[in-house]
């Protein structure tokens, strides 16, 4: 009889670095794959709906969107999620890709919600500049984002970062770089003993692989919903983007219950009993990500109602 392990271990053959000694990392490569995937999906839609248009429009549009995404994502990460205050006192470090020893590390930290706002602004500015229908192109982008987003979260998994809260589920995973918990914490000692993890002083406990949850939920499943269910039944421009914003907000809101909050932020809104940020506990304690996703849900609903109203009035 085959024994079923109590938890999984992060694959030791996965490395964040593609070629040792060179500043090539899988996370950056996954971003390139994500953009390429989104580009191809937008191109498919353009060829179906506007075959007379040049593909150069998509390339130029993507340049503006990616520029806005990188600026917005980095600014939000540095100025909102980082509570040290260093970026407010030394703003030139926001886009400085080297650490204190001048070792190239890239831009450490990107905010999805900041990137969404920045990318949207970049796309709108380009469409206005070229006289393109903003909401028609927004729909094409909205239908493509989730599948590209999938690769971004896979990059987070390869990096062994953005892991979830502690769990004893059989698919929970021990991440090598995750925080170790002192065994003088009763809950850590109890879980360590129950899972048969031998440790001295501190223990590395299994976590929810929340990166994979997001890749599946906010990526693959949301893309399938938009591409095969909403897109063929589209009734007005802006409908796909509205459903994307609403769908992402809903899925991410619930996945956030398994994702570990930023230690420097913790729970932004605590309506339930006190709990460590490392454990899945009360459904009434909310993270920054959940509050932003709640705003996305409201924005998605508002966009759907507004665009339907505008289309009905011709």
SULURZI-V82797 format. One record per helix or strand. SS is the DSSP state (hx for helix, st for strand). FROM is the first residue (numbers start at 1). LEN is the number of residues. If there is no record, write none. Layout:
SS_FROM_LEN ; SS_FROM_LEN
//
This chain:
st_8_2 ; st_17_1 ; st_25_1 ; hx_26_24 ; hx_56_26 ; hx_86_4 ; hx_91_5 ; st_98_1 ; st_104_1 ; hx_112_19 ; hx_134_26 ; st_164_1 ; st_166_1 ; st_173_2 ; st_181_2 ; hx_186_10 ; st_202_2 ; st_207_1 ; hx_210_24 ; hx_239_17 ; st_259_1 ; st_269_2 ; st_279_1 ; st_285_2 ; hx_288_25
//
